[in-house]
Amino acid sequence: MTIQVLGSGCPSCQKLKAHAQEAIATLGWNDVEISKVADMNTIMEMGVMLTPALAVDDEVLSSGKILSVQDIISLLQEKQK
């Protein structure tokens, strides 16, 4: 599984990435990669108009807000089903 944080690197994007890292640590998932996508063309190709955004395996699950750690955990657990 790959989690992608989409955004320019602003404080909101950095906070979302930190929340994603904390969610992964809380779940104890060691085989998850977190990557940062800052290229605006790639972000727009993924259909994102508002950042920060969170995608899992190239599927955008949220955009335009900073998800809480618990929100990310819920999304990841749902995605695993």
N, CA, C and O atoms as a Maestro MAE file, in Angstrom:
{
 s_m_m2io_version
 :::
 2.0.0
}

f_m_ct {
 s_m_title
 :::
 protein
 m_atom[324] {
  # First column is atom index #
  i_m_mmod_type
  r_m_x_coord
  r_m_y_coord
  r_m_z_coord
  i_m_residue_number
  s_m_chain_name
  s_m_pdb_residue_name
  s_m_pdb_atom_name
  i_m_atomic_number
  :::
  1 25 0.848 -1.176 0.000 1 A "MET " " N  " 7
  2 3 0.000 0.000 0.000 1 A "MET " " CA " 6
  3 2 0.889 1.233 0.000 1 A "MET " " C  " 6
  4 15 1.896 1.290 0.706 1 A "MET " " O  " 8
  5 25 0.504 2.215 -0.800 2 A "THR " " N  " 7
  6 3 1.208 3.489 -0.847 2 A "THR " " CA " 6
  7 2 0.234 4.607 -0.549 2 A "THR " " C  " 6
  8 15 -0.807 4.734 -1.193 2 A "THR " " O  " 8
  9 25 0.585 5.411 0.430 3 A "ILE " " N  " 7
  10 3 -0.194 6.602 0.761 3 A "ILE " " CA " 6
  11 2 0.506 7.782 0.124 3 A "ILE " " C  " 6
  12 15 1.720 7.945 0.252 3 A "ILE " " O  " 8
  13 25 -0.274 8.610 -0.567 4 A "GLN " " N  " 7
  14 3 0.283 9.786 -1.211 4 A "GLN " " CA " 6
  15 2 -0.340 11.031 -0.598 4 A "GLN " " C  " 6
  16 15 -1.561 11.146 -0.497 4 A "GLN " " O  " 8
  17 25 0.517 11.961 -0.189 5 A "VAL " " N  " 7
  18 3 0.066 13.262 0.286 5 A "VAL " " CA " 6
  19 2 0.305 14.227 -0.867 5 A "VAL " " C  " 6
  20 15 1.440 14.426 -1.301 5 A "VAL " " O  " 8
  21 25 -0.769 14.819 -1.354 6 A "LEU " " N  " 7
  22 3 -0.685 15.698 -2.510 6 A "LEU " " CA " 6
  23 2 -0.778 17.148 -2.060 6 A "LEU " " C  " 6
  24 15 -1.707 17.536 -1.353 6 A "LEU " " O  " 8
  25 25 0.203 17.941 -2.482 7 A "GLY " " N  " 7
  26 3 0.209 19.359 -2.155 7 A "GLY " " CA " 6
  27 2 1.579 19.954 -2.373 7 A "GLY " " C  " 6
  28 15 2.554 19.251 -2.638 7 A "GLY " " O  " 8
  29 25 1.626 21.257 -2.254 8 A "SER " " N  " 7
  30 3 2.853 21.995 -2.573 8 A "SER " " CA " 6
  31 2 3.928 21.918 -1.493 8 A "SER " " C  " 6
  32 15 5.076 22.292 -1.734 8 A "SER " " O  " 8
  33 25 3.572 21.445 -0.328 9 A "GLY " " N  " 7
  34 3 4.524 21.407 0.774 9 A "GLY " " CA " 6
  35 2 4.213 22.449 1.830 9 A "GLY " " C  " 6
  36 15 5.035 22.720 2.705 9 A "GLY " " O  " 8
  37 25 3.039 23.027 1.749 10 A "CYS " " N  " 7
  38 3 2.604 24.036 2.716 10 A "CYS " " CA " 6
  39 2 2.441 23.410 4.103 10 A "CYS " " C  " 6
  40 15 2.462 22.185 4.226 10 A "CYS " " O  " 8
  41 25 2.281 24.219 5.136 11 A "PRO " " N  " 7
  42 3 2.104 23.662 6.486 11 A "PRO " " CA " 6
  43 2 0.939 22.670 6.596 11 A "PRO " " C  " 6
  44 15 1.030 21.695 7.342 11 A "PRO " " O  " 8
  45 25 -0.137 22.907 5.873 12 A "SER " " N  " 7
  46 3 -1.278 21.982 5.904 12 A "SER " " CA " 6
  47 2 -0.891 20.620 5.329 12 A "SER " " C  " 6
  48 15 -1.282 19.580 5.859 12 A "SER " " O  " 8
  49 25 -0.127 20.636 4.253 13 A "CYS " " N  " 7
  50 3 0.320 19.386 3.631 13 A "CYS " " CA " 6
  51 2 1.262 18.632 4.572 13 A "CYS " " C  " 6
  52 15 1.191 17.409 4.698 13 A "CYS " " O  " 8
  53 25 2.133 19.379 5.220 14 A "GLN " " N  " 7
  54 3 3.070 18.757 6.154 14 A "GLN " " CA " 6
  55 2 2.326 18.146 7.343 14 A "GLN " " C  " 6
  56 15 2.698 17.078 7.830 14 A "GLN " " O  " 8
  57 25 1.278 18.823 7.805 15 A "LYS " " N  " 7
  58 3 0.502 18.309 8.924 15 A "LYS " " CA " 6
  59 2 -0.242 17.038 8.515 15 A "LYS " " C  " 6
  60 15 -0.311 16.082 9.287 15 A "LYS " " O  " 8
  61 25 -0.800 17.025 7.299 16 A "LEU " " N  " 7
  62 3 -1.495 15.833 6.815 16 A "LEU " " CA " 6
  63 2 -0.523 14.658 6.720 16 A "LEU " " C  " 6
  64 15 -0.871 13.534 7.081 16 A "LEU " " O  " 8
  65 25 0.682 14.910 6.239 17 A "LYS " " N  " 7
  66 3 1.685 13.843 6.152 17 A "LYS " " CA " 6
  67 2 2.033 13.326 7.534 17 A "LYS " " C  " 6
  68 15 2.166 12.117 7.724 17 A "LYS " " O  " 8
  69 25 2.183 14.218 8.500 18 A "ALA " " N  " 7
  70 3 2.481 13.800 9.876 18 A "ALA " " CA " 6
  71 2 1.341 12.957 10.443 18 A "ALA " " C  " 6
  72 15 1.583 11.965 11.130 18 A "ALA " " O  " 8
  73 25 0.109 13.346 10.158 19 A "HIS " " N  " 7
  74 3 -1.046 12.573 10.621 19 A "HIS " " CA " 6
  75 2 -1.066 11.193 9.966 19 A "HIS " " C  " 6
  76 15 -1.397 10.202 10.616 19 A "HIS " " O  " 8
  77 25 -0.714 11.130 8.692 20 A "ALA " " N  " 7
  78 3 -0.674 9.836 7.998 20 A "ALA " " CA " 6
  79 2 0.401 8.941 8.610 20 A "ALA " " C  " 6
  80 15 0.179 7.746 8.806 20 A "ALA " " O  " 8
  81 25 1.551 9.511 8.908 21 A "GLN " " N  " 7
  82 3 2.629 8.735 9.531 21 A "GLN " " CA " 6
  83 2 2.205 8.223 10.904 21 A "GLN " " C  " 6
  84 15 2.499 7.083 11.264 21 A "GLN " " O  " 8
  85 25 1.516 9.064 11.667 22 A "GLU " " N  " 7
  86 3 1.046 8.654 12.994 22 A "GLU " " CA " 6
  87 2 -0.009 7.557 12.876 22 A "GLU " " C  " 6
  88 15 -0.032 6.626 13.681 22 A "GLU " " O  " 8
  89 25 -0.876 7.666 11.880 23 A "ALA " " N  " 7
  90 3 -1.912 6.645 11.676 23 A "ALA " " CA " 6
  91 2 -1.273 5.293 11.362 23 A "ALA " " C  " 6
  92 15 -1.696 4.268 11.897 23 A "ALA " " O  " 8
  93 25 -0.269 5.287 10.506 24 A "ILE " " N  " 7
  94 3 0.425 4.055 10.146 24 A "ILE " " CA " 6
  95 2 1.110 3.452 11.371 24 A "ILE " " C  " 6
  96 15 1.063 2.242 11.590 24 A "ILE " " O  " 8
  97 25 1.746 4.314 12.164 25 A "ALA " " N  " 7
  98 3 2.411 3.837 13.379 25 A "ALA " " CA " 6
  99 2 1.401 3.260 14.363 25 A "ALA " " C  " 6
  100 15 1.656 2.229 14.986 25 A "ALA " " O  " 8
  101 25 0.258 3.922 14.504 26 A "THR " " N  " 7
  102 3 -0.788 3.452 15.415 26 A "THR " " CA " 6
  103 2 -1.308 2.089 14.981 26 A "THR " " C  " 6
  104 15 -1.547 1.211 15.811 26 A "THR " " O  " 8
  105 25 -1.482 1.919 13.675 27 A "LEU " " N  " 7
  106 3 -1.970 0.642 13.148 27 A "LEU " " CA " 6
  107 2 -0.897 -0.445 13.191 27 A "LEU " " C  " 6
  108 15 -1.209 -1.634 13.134 27 A "LEU " " O  " 8
  109 25 0.363 -0.034 13.292 28 A "GLY " " N  " 7
  110 3 1.459 -0.995 13.309 28 A "GLY " " CA " 6
  111 2 1.737 -1.603 11.945 28 A "GLY " " C  " 6
  112 15 2.263 -2.712 11.849 28 A "GLY " " O  " 8
  113 25 1.388 -0.884 10.899 29 A "TRP " " N  " 7
  114 3 1.607 -1.371 9.540 29 A "TRP " " CA " 6
  115 2 3.005 -0.950 9.091 29 A "TRP " " C  " 6
  116 15 3.284 0.240 8.941 29 A "TRP " " O  " 8
  117 25 3.874 -1.924 8.880 30 A "ASN " " N  " 7
  118 3 5.252 -1.632 8.505 30 A "ASN " " CA " 6
  119 2 5.483 -1.645 6.996 30 A "ASN " " C  " 6
  120 15 6.522 -1.192 6.516 30 A "ASN " " O  " 8
  121 25 4.509 -2.166 6.254 31 A "ASP " " N  " 7
  122 3 4.704 -2.320 4.810 31 A "ASP " " CA " 6
  123 2 4.017 -1.221 4.002 31 A "ASP " " C  " 6
  124 15 3.693 -1.421 2.831 31 A "ASP " " O  " 8
  125 25 3.793 -0.064 4.622 32 A "VAL " " N  " 7
  126 3 3.128 1.052 3.958 32 A "VAL " " CA " 6
  127 2 4.152 2.128 3.661 32 A "VAL " " C  " 6
  128 15 4.942 2.509 4.525 32 A "VAL " " O  " 8
  129 25 4.132 2.608 2.443 33 A "GLU " " N  " 7
  130 3 5.025 3.682 2.022 33 A "GLU " " CA " 6
  131 2 4.222 4.977 1.957 33 A "GLU " " C  " 6
  132 15 3.097 4.993 1.456 33 A "GLU " " O  " 8
  133 25 4.800 6.057 2.463 34 A "ILE " " N  " 7
  134 3 4.169 7.370 2.363 34 A "ILE " " CA " 6
  135 2 5.019 8.211 1.433 34 A "ILE " " C  " 6
  136 15 6.219 8.380 1.650 34 A "ILE " " O  " 8
  137 25 4.386 8.739 0.391 35 A "SER " " N  " 7
  138 3 5.125 9.586 -0.542 35 A "SER " " CA " 6
  139 2 4.461 10.951 -0.637 35 A "SER " " C  " 6
  140 15 3.275 11.106 -0.347 35 A "SER " " O  " 8
  141 25 5.240 11.924 -1.043 36 A "LYS " " N  " 7
  142 3 4.773 13.290 -1.209 36 A "LYS " " CA " 6
  143 2 4.697 13.597 -2.687 36 A "LYS " " C  " 6
  144 15 5.667 13.378 -3.413 36 A "LYS " " O  " 8
  145 25 3.566 14.099 -3.149 37 A "VAL " " N  " 7
  146 3 3.392 14.488 -4.542 37 A "VAL " " CA " 6
  147 2 3.216 15.999 -4.569 37 A "VAL " " C  " 6
  148 15 2.202 16.522 -4.107 37 A "VAL " " O  " 8
  149 25 4.208 16.696 -5.113 38 A "ALA " " N  " 7
  150 3 4.167 18.150 -5.146 38 A "ALA " " CA " 6
  151 2 3.987 18.702 -6.558 38 A "ALA " " C  " 6
  152 15 3.716 19.891 -6.726 38 A "ALA " " O  " 8
  153 25 4.135 17.854 -7.569 39 A "ASP " " N  " 7
  154 3 4.009 18.305 -8.952 39 A "ASP " " CA " 6
  155 2 2.550 18.641 -9.249 39 A "ASP " " C  " 6
  156 15 1.687 17.763 -9.218 39 A "ASP " " O  " 8
  157 25 2.279 19.910 -9.536 40 A "MET " " N  " 7
  158 3 0.901 20.358 -9.728 40 A "MET " " CA " 6
  159 2 0.227 19.692 -10.923 40 A "MET " " C  " 6
  160 15 -0.984 19.470 -10.887 40 A "MET " " O  " 8
  161 25 0.964 19.369 -11.968 41 A "ASN " " N  " 7
  162 3 0.358 18.676 -13.105 41 A "ASN " " CA " 6
  163 2 -0.130 17.292 -12.690 41 A "ASN " " C  " 6
  164 15 -1.226 16.881 -13.071 41 A "ASN " " O  " 8
  165 25 0.671 16.577 -11.918 42 A "THR " " N  " 7
  166 3 0.281 15.251 -11.425 42 A "THR " " CA " 6
  167 2 -0.926 15.361 -10.512 42 A "THR " " C  " 6
  168 15 -1.856 14.559 -10.603 42 A "THR " " O  " 8
  169 25 -0.912 16.348 -9.637 43 A "ILE " " N  " 7
  170 3 -2.026 16.552 -8.710 43 A "ILE " " CA " 6
  171 2 -3.315 16.808 -9.492 43 A "ILE " " C  " 6
  172 15 -4.356 16.228 -9.184 43 A "ILE " " O  " 8
  173 25 -3.244 17.659 -10.483 44 A "MET " " N  " 7
  174 3 -4.436 17.963 -11.286 44 A "MET " " CA " 6
  175 2 -4.870 16.758 -12.109 44 A "MET " " C  " 6
  176 15 -6.068 16.536 -12.281 44 A "MET " " O  " 8
  177 25 -3.925 15.977 -12.619 45 A "GLU " " N  " 7
  178 3 -4.270 14.766 -13.367 45 A "GLU " " CA " 6
  179 2 -5.020 13.768 -12.492 45 A "GLU " " C  " 6
  180 15 -5.820 12.976 -12.990 45 A "GLU " " O  " 8
  181 25 -4.758 13.809 -11.189 46 A "MET " " N  " 7
  182 3 -5.448 12.915 -10.262 46 A "MET " " CA " 6
  183 2 -6.823 13.463 -9.881 46 A "MET " " C  " 6
  184 15 -7.547 12.843 -9.102 46 A "MET " " O  " 8
  185 25 -7.181 14.624 -10.429 47 A "GLY " " N  " 7
  186 3 -8.501 15.201 -10.189 47 A "GLY " " CA " 6
  187 2 -8.600 16.058 -8.941 47 A "GLY " " C  " 6
  188 15 -9.703 16.384 -8.501 47 A "GLY " " O  " 8
  189 25 -7.471 16.425 -8.367 48 A "VAL " " N  " 7
  190 3 -7.470 17.213 -7.134 48 A "VAL " " CA " 6
  191 2 -7.410 18.698 -7.481 48 A "VAL " " C  " 6
  192 15 -6.522 19.152 -8.202 48 A "VAL " " O  " 8
  193 25 -8.379 19.441 -6.948 49 A "MET " " N  " 7
  194 3 -8.407 20.889 -7.146 49 A "MET " " CA " 6
  195 2 -8.071 21.634 -5.860 49 A "MET " " C  " 6
  196 15 -7.664 22.795 -5.903 49 A "MET " " O  " 8
  197 25 -8.240 20.971 -4.716 50 A "LEU " " N  " 7
  198 3 -7.933 21.573 -3.428 50 A "LEU " " CA " 6
  199 2 -6.941 20.691 -2.680 50 A "LEU " " C  " 6
  200 15 -7.127 19.479 -2.571 50 A "LEU " " O  " 8
  201 25 -5.885 21.315 -2.168 51 A "THR " " N  " 7
  202 3 -4.916 20.574 -1.375 51 A "THR " " CA " 6
  203 2 -4.997 21.065 0.056 51 A "THR " " C  " 6
  204 15 -5.480 22.173 0.289 51 A "THR " " O  " 8
  205 25 -4.550 20.296 1.007 52 A "PRO " " N  " 7
  206 3 -3.879 19.018 0.848 52 A "PRO " " CA " 6
  207 2 -4.872 17.921 0.489 52 A "PRO " " C  " 6
  208 15 -6.068 18.020 0.764 52 A "PRO " " O  " 8
  209 25 -4.346 16.884 -0.126 53 A "ALA " " N  " 7
  210 3 -5.172 15.738 -0.480 53 A "ALA " " CA " 6
  211 2 -4.452 14.466 -0.063 53 A "ALA " " C  " 6
  212 15 -3.228 14.430 0.056 53 A "ALA " " O  " 8
  213 25 -5.238 13.434 0.155 54 A "LEU " " N  " 7
  214 3 -4.690 12.141 0.554 54 A "LEU " " CA " 6
  215 2 -5.186 11.094 -0.432 54 A "LEU " " C  " 6
  216 15 -6.382 11.001 -0.707 54 A "LEU " " O  " 8
  217 25 -4.259 10.310 -0.959 55 A "ALA " " N  " 7
  218 3 -4.608 9.231 -1.879 55 A "ALA " " CA " 6
  219 2 -3.970 7.947 -1.372 55 A "ALA " " C  " 6
  220 15 -2.914 7.964 -0.740 55 A "ALA " " O  " 8
  221 25 -4.631 6.841 -1.660 56 A "VAL " " N  " 7
  222 3 -4.091 5.526 -1.335 56 A "VAL " " CA " 6
  223 2 -4.064 4.728 -2.625 56 A "VAL " " C  " 6
  224 15 -5.095 4.526 -3.266 56 A "VAL " " O  " 8
  225 25 -2.882 4.279 -2.996 57 A "ASP " " N  " 7
  226 3 -2.695 3.528 -4.238 57 A "ASP " " CA " 6
  227 2 -3.330 4.254 -5.425 57 A "ASP " " C  " 6
  228 15 -4.054 3.655 -6.220 57 A "ASP " " O  " 8
  229 25 -3.047 5.552 -5.529 58 A "ASP " " N  " 7
  230 3 -3.498 6.424 -6.626 58 A "ASP " " CA " 6
  231 2 -4.985 6.733 -6.614 58 A "ASP " " C  " 6
  232 15 -5.484 7.328 -7.570 58 A "ASP " " O  " 8
  233 25 -5.718 6.353 -5.564 59 A "GLU " " N  " 7
  234 3 -7.141 6.697 -5.431 59 A "GLU " " CA " 6
  235 2 -7.272 7.813 -4.405 59 A "GLU " " C  " 6
  236 15 -6.942 7.629 -3.234 59 A "GLU " " O  " 8
  237 25 -7.757 8.976 -4.851 60 A "VAL " " N  " 7
  238 3 -7.909 10.118 -3.952 60 A "VAL " " CA " 6
  239 2 -9.074 9.850 -2.999 60 A "VAL " " C  " 6
  240 15 -10.202 9.598 -3.423 60 A "VAL " " O  " 8
  241 25 -8.772 9.911 -1.702 61 A "LEU " " N  " 7
  242 3 -9.786 9.645 -0.683 61 A "LEU " " CA " 6
  243 2 -10.260 10.920 0.000 61 A "LEU " " C  " 6
  244 15 -11.342 10.945 0.588 61 A "LEU " " O  " 8
  245 25 -9.465 11.970 -0.073 62 A "SER " " N  " 7
  246 3 -9.828 13.227 0.583 62 A "SER " " CA " 6
  247 2 -9.053 14.361 -0.061 62 A "SER " " C  " 6
  248 15 -7.902 14.191 -0.465 62 A "SER " " O  " 8
  249 25 -9.699 15.530 -0.154 63 A "SER " " N  " 7
  250 3 -8.983 16.709 -0.629 63 A "SER " " CA " 6
  251 2 -9.554 17.950 0.029 63 A "SER " " C  " 6
  252 15 -10.736 18.016 0.368 63 A "SER " " O  " 8
  253 25 -8.682 18.930 0.197 64 A "GLY " " N  " 7
  254 3 -9.099 20.211 0.718 64 A "GLY " " CA " 6
  255 2 -9.200 20.309 2.226 64 A "GLY " " C  " 6
  256 15 -9.693 21.309 2.748 64 A "GLY " " O  " 8
  257 25 -8.739 19.279 2.944 65 A "LYS " " N  " 7
  258 3 -8.785 19.371 4.402 65 A "LYS " " CA " 6
  259 2 -7.688 18.524 5.029 65 A "LYS " " C  " 6
  260 15 -7.139 17.610 4.413 65 A "LYS " " O  " 8
  261 25 -7.392 18.861 6.270 66 A "ILE " " N  " 7
  262 3 -6.411 18.096 7.034 66 A "ILE " " CA " 6
  263 2 -7.175 17.053 7.833 66 A "ILE " " C  " 6
  264 15 -7.869 17.379 8.796 66 A "ILE " " O  " 8
  265 25 -7.044 15.807 7.427 67 A "LEU " " N  " 7
  266 3 -7.711 14.726 8.135 67 A "LEU " " CA " 6
  267 2 -7.038 14.485 9.479 67 A "LEU " " C  " 6
  268 15 -5.824 14.638 9.614 67 A "LEU " " O  " 8
  269 25 -7.834 14.109 10.466 68 A "SER " " N  " 7
  270 3 -7.263 13.734 11.762 68 A "SER " " CA " 6
  271 2 -6.624 12.354 11.634 68 A "SER " " C  " 6
  272 15 -6.859 11.631 10.666 68 A "SER " " O  " 8
  273 25 -5.831 12.014 12.608 69 A "VAL " " N  " 7
  274 3 -5.206 10.688 12.634 69 A "VAL " " CA " 6
  275 2 -6.290 9.622 12.608 69 A "VAL " " C  " 6
  276 15 -6.182 8.643 11.870 69 A "VAL " " O  " 8
  277 25 -7.336 9.805 13.409 70 A "GLN " " N  " 7
  278 3 -8.418 8.811 13.471 70 A "GLN " " CA " 6
  279 2 -9.158 8.700 12.140 70 A "GLN " " C  " 6
  280 15 -9.534 7.601 11.731 70 A "GLN " " O  " 8
  281 25 -9.371 9.830 11.461 71 A "ASP " " N  " 7
  282 3 -10.014 9.798 10.143 71 A "ASP " " CA " 6
  283 2 -9.188 8.971 9.161 71 A "ASP " " C  " 6
  284 15 -9.731 8.178 8.393 71 A "ASP " " O  " 8
  285 25 -7.876 9.163 9.194 72 A "ILE " " N  " 7
  286 3 -6.992 8.419 8.293 72 A "ILE " " CA " 6
  287 2 -7.014 6.934 8.633 72 A "ILE " " C  " 6
  288 15 -7.057 6.091 7.737 72 A "ILE " " O  " 8
  289 25 -6.985 6.612 9.921 73 A "ILE " " N  " 7
  290 3 -7.058 5.208 10.338 73 A "ILE " " CA " 6
  291 2 -8.343 4.575 9.801 73 A "ILE " " C  " 6
  292 15 -8.314 3.463 9.274 73 A "ILE " " O  " 8
  293 25 -9.457 5.274 9.931 74 A "SER " " N  " 7
  294 3 -10.737 4.748 9.451 74 A "SER " " CA " 6
  295 2 -10.718 4.517 7.943 74 A "SER " " C  " 6
  296 15 -11.185 3.484 7.464 74 A "SER " " O  " 8
  297 25 -10.173 5.485 7.192 75 A "LEU " " N  " 7
  298 3 -10.088 5.337 5.736 75 A "LEU " " CA " 6
  299 2 -9.214 4.149 5.345 75 A "LEU " " C  " 6
  300 15 -9.559 3.386 4.442 75 A "LEU " " O  " 8
  301 25 -8.085 3.999 6.027 76 A "LEU " " N  " 7
  302 3 -7.162 2.906 5.704 76 A "LEU " " CA " 6
  303 2 -7.775 1.548 6.037 76 A "LEU " " C  " 6
  304 15 -7.633 0.592 5.274 76 A "LEU " " O  " 8
  305 25 -8.449 1.470 7.166 77 A "GLN " " N  " 7
  306 3 -9.079 0.201 7.527 77 A "GLN " " CA " 6
  307 2 -10.191 -0.144 6.542 77 A "GLN " " C  " 6
  308 15 -10.363 -1.312 6.193 77 A "GLN " " O  " 8
  309 25 -10.941 0.844 6.095 78 A "GLU " " N  " 7
  310 3 -11.999 0.619 5.102 78 A "GLU " " CA " 6
  311 2 -11.386 0.159 3.777 78 A "GLU " " C  " 6
  312 15 -11.923 -0.719 3.101 78 A "GLU " " O  " 8
  313 25 -10.265 0.764 3.423 79 A "LYS " " N  " 7
  314 3 -9.592 0.424 2.168 79 A "LYS " " CA " 6
  315 2 -9.065 -1.019 2.203 79 A "LYS " " C  " 6
  316 15 -8.997 -1.671 1.161 79 A "LYS " " O  " 8
  317 25 -8.695 -1.516 3.373 80 A "GLN " " N  " 7
  318 3 -8.171 -2.875 3.527 80 A "GLN " " CA " 6
  319 2 -9.241 -3.939 3.333 80 A "GLN " " C  " 6
  320 15 -8.915 -5.089 3.039 80 A "GLN " " O  " 8
  321 25 -10.508 -3.579 3.490 81 A "LYS " " N  " 7
  322 3 -11.602 -4.560 3.387 81 A "LYS " " CA " 6
  323 2 -11.794 -5.047 1.980 81 A "LYS " " C  " 6
  324 15 -12.672 -5.873 1.727 81 A "LYS " " O  " 8
  :::
 }
 m_bond[323] {
  # First column is bond index #
  i_m_from
  i_m_to
  i_m_order
  :::
  1 1 2 1
  2 2 3 1
  3 3 4 2
  4 3 5 1
  5 5 6 1
  6 6 7 1
  7 7 8 2
  8 7 9 1
  9 9 10 1
  10 10 11 1
  11 11 12 2
  12 11 13 1
  13 13 14 1
  14 14 15 1
  15 15 16 2
  16 15 17 1
  17 17 18 1
  18 18 19 1
  19 19 20 2
  20 19 21 1
  21 21 22 1
  22 22 23 1
  23 23 24 2
  24 23 25 1
  25 25 26 1
  26 26 27 1
  27 27 28 2
  28 27 29 1
  29 29 30 1
  30 30 31 1
  31 31 32 2
  32 31 33 1
  33 33 34 1
  34 34 35 1
  35 35 36 2
  36 35 37 1
  37 37 38 1
  38 38 39 1
  39 39 40 2
  40 39 41 1
  41 41 42 1
  42 42 43 1
  43 43 44 2
  44 43 45 1
  45 45 46 1
  46 46 47 1
  47 47 48 2
  48 47 49 1
  49 49 50 1
  50 50 51 1
  51 51 52 2
  52 51 53 1
  53 53 54 1
  54 54 55 1
  55 55 56 2
  56 55 57 1
  57 57 58 1
  58 58 59 1
  59 59 60 2
  60 59 61 1
  61 61 62 1
  62 62 63 1
  63 63 64 2
  64 63 65 1
  65 65 66 1
  66 66 67 1
  67 67 68 2
  68 67 69 1
  69 69 70 1
  70 70 71 1
  71 71 72 2
  72 71 73 1
  73 73 74 1
  74 74 75 1
  75 75 76 2
  76 75 77 1
  77 77 78 1
  78 78 79 1
  79 79 80 2
  80 79 81 1
  81 81 82 1
  82 82 83 1
  83 83 84 2
  84 83 85 1
  85 85 86 1
  86 86 87 1
  87 87 88 2
  88 87 89 1
  89 89 90 1
  90 90 91 1
  91 91 92 2
  92 91 93 1
  93 93 94 1
  94 94 95 1
  95 95 96 2
  96 95 97 1
  97 97 98 1
  98 98 99 1
  99 99 100 2
  100 99 101 1
  101 101 102 1
  102 102 103 1
  103 103 104 2
  104 103 105 1
  105 105 106 1
  106 106 107 1
  107 107 108 2
  108 107 109 1
  109 109 110 1
  110 110 111 1
  111 111 112 2
  112 111 113 1
  113 113 114 1
  114 114 115 1
  115 115 116 2
  116 115 117 1
  117 117 118 1
  118 118 119 1
  119 119 120 2
  120 119 121 1
  121 121 122 1
  122 122 123 1
  123 123 124 2
  124 123 125 1
  125 125 126 1
  126 126 127 1
  127 127 128 2
  128 127 129 1
  129 129 130 1
  130 130 131 1
  131 131 132 2
  132 131 133 1
  133 133 134 1
  134 134 135 1
  135 135 136 2
  136 135 137 1
  137 137 138 1
  138 138 139 1
  139 139 140 2
  140 139 141 1
  141 141 142 1
  142 142 143 1
  143 143 144 2
  144 143 145 1
  145 145 146 1
  146 146 147 1
  147 147 148 2
  148 147 149 1
  149 149 150 1
  150 150 151 1
  151 151 152 2
  152 151 153 1
  153 153 154 1
  154 154 155 1
  155 155 156 2
  156 155 157 1
  157 157 158 1
  158 158 159 1
  159 159 160 2
  160 159 161 1
  161 161 162 1
  162 162 163 1
  163 163 164 2
  164 163 165 1
  165 165 166 1
  166 166 167 1
  167 167 168 2
  168 167 169 1
  169 169 170 1
  170 170 171 1
  171 171 172 2
  172 171 173 1
  173 173 174 1
  174 174 175 1
  175 175 176 2
  176 175 177 1
  177 177 178 1
  178 178 179 1
  179 179 180 2
  180 179 181 1
  181 181 182 1
  182 182 183 1
  183 183 184 2
  184 183 185 1
  185 185 186 1
  186 186 187 1
  187 187 188 2
  188 187 189 1
  189 189 190 1
  190 190 191 1
  191 191 192 2
  192 191 193 1
  193 193 194 1
  194 194 195 1
  195 195 196 2
  196 195 197 1
  197 197 198 1
  198 198 199 1
  199 199 200 2
  200 199 201 1
  201 201 202 1
  202 202 203 1
  203 203 204 2
  204 203 205 1
  205 205 206 1
  206 206 207 1
  207 207 208 2
  208 207 209 1
  209 209 210 1
  210 210 211 1
  211 211 212 2
  212 211 213 1
  213 213 214 1
  214 214 215 1
  215 215 216 2
  216 215 217 1
  217 217 218 1
  218 218 219 1
  219 219 220 2
  220 219 221 1
  221 221 222 1
  222 222 223 1
  223 223 224 2
  224 223 225 1
  225 225 226 1
  226 226 227 1
  227 227 228 2
  228 227 229 1
  229 229 230 1
  230 230 231 1
  231 231 232 2
  232 231 233 1
  233 233 234 1
  234 234 235 1
  235 235 236 2
  236 235 237 1
  237 237 238 1
  238 238 239 1
  239 239 240 2
  240 239 241 1
  241 241 242 1
  242 242 243 1
  243 243 244 2
  244 243 245 1
  245 245 246 1
  246 246 247 1
  247 247 248 2
  248 247 249 1
  249 249 250 1
  250 250 251 1
  251 251 252 2
  252 251 253 1
  253 253 254 1
  254 254 255 1
  255 255 256 2
  256 255 257 1
  257 257 258 1
  258 258 259 1
  259 259 260 2
  260 259 261 1
  261 261 262 1
  262 262 263 1
  263 263 264 2
  264 263 265 1
  265 265 266 1
  266 266 267 1
  267 267 268 2
  268 267 269 1
  269 269 270 1
  270 270 271 1
  271 271 272 2
  272 271 273 1
  273 273 274 1
  274 274 275 1
  275 275 276 2
  276 275 277 1
  277 277 278 1
  278 278 279 1
  279 279 280 2
  280 279 281 1
  281 281 282 1
  282 282 283 1
  283 283 284 2
  284 283 285 1
  285 285 286 1
  286 286 287 1
  287 287 288 2
  288 287 289 1
  289 289 290 1
  290 290 291 1
  291 291 292 2
  292 291 293 1
  293 293 294 1
  294 294 295 1
  295 295 296 2
  296 295 297 1
  297 297 298 1
  298 298 299 1
  299 299 300 2
  300 299 301 1
  301 301 302 1
  302 302 303 1
  303 303 304 2
  304 303 305 1
  305 305 306 1
  306 306 307 1
  307 307 308 2
  308 307 309 1
  309 309 310 1
  310 310 311 1
  311 311 312 2
  312 311 313 1
  313 313 314 1
  314 314 315 1
  315 315 316 2
  316 315 317 1
  317 317 318 1
  318 318 319 1
  319 319 320 2
  320 319 321 1
  321 321 322 1
  322 322 323 1
  323 323 324 2
  :::
 }
}
